[in-house]
Amino acid sequence: MVVWGATPVATRIATDELEPLVVAMLRTVLAGAIAVPLLVGMGVGPPASGKARLLLAVSAIAGFVFFPVVYTVGQERTSAMHGVGILAGLPVFTGLYAAAVARRLPGRWWVAGCALALVGEGVIVAVRARGGGGDASLLGDLLVLTAALVVSSGYVAGAMLVPRGLSSAATTYWGVTIGAVTLLPLGVVMLAVDGFPHAGAEEWGAVVWLAVVTSILGYVGWYWALAHGGIARIAPLQFLQPLSGLVLAAIVLDERLTWPLALGAGAVIAGVAIARK
């Protein structure tokens, strides 16, 4: 989670010279290029049952197609600090999806904590302060929020595959491969229309980080943790992301941490603490 918190900052760096759609496509396609030989070496095929394949499709499309595209476009239109703060709502969304799948109503503490966390989310979205990394916009915030709502369902689907015989690594490799195959035609079209994208070493380094650390290492560890520790119990640990993300945004991008943004993030984290109780 601490390492994953660098995702908004890396995305902002990558989109300095690269178009958001290019960054979204490259992070998944490059991750797929790494995942395919790993899958071949493991000798693991796709799941056999129809339900398991449906779970794999949901985790792949949500995590490696929809999220990279919508999130990257949104993050390019808002500040890294806002992106970090909005992604702090992921534990709430993930936990609610898990409760729906398990057909168990959350307890009173969970509901109270989620309500407080969502209030904090509202503050983060509503207060669009100017930062060194660019102006935050309502459209960008809403796109990041939409991406978070969708990718949370992919987390739950991926975690449910592990007890069904597909390891967290295989789930990630298959998911990112499906995502790469889906986005590759978009990459071919952009290459034919605009030519090979040009950017500096920092931008390409950020893309490689998003492909290797965020899309592969992060997902392998996260699926494993959710499957072995319980989705509802482990999901709130996602709130460690803002701790590193906000600090990195302030240090690397020279963005200003305002009091409303800090209060909103504090409400979100307090909400998760209550929900865990």
URMOBEL-V799687 format. One line per field, one symbol per residue. burial: I if it has 9 or more other C-alpha atoms within 8 Angstrom, else O. A space follows every 50 residues. Layout:
# URMOBEL-V799687
burial = ???
This chain:
# URMOBEL-V799687
burial = IIIIIIIIIIIIIIIOIIOIIIIIIIIIIIIIIOIIOIIOOOOOOOOOOO OIIOIIIIIIIIIIIIIIIIIIIIIIIIIIIIIIIIIIIIIIIIIIIIII OOOOOOOOIIIIIIIIIIIIIIIIIOOIOOIIIOIIIIOIIIIIIIIIII IIIIIIIIIIIIOOOIIIOIIIIIIIIIIIIOIIOOIOOIIOOOOOOOOO OOIIIIIIIIIIIIIIIIIIIOIIIIIOOIIIOIIIOIIIIIIIIIOIII OOIIIOIOOIIIIIIIIIIIIIIIIIO
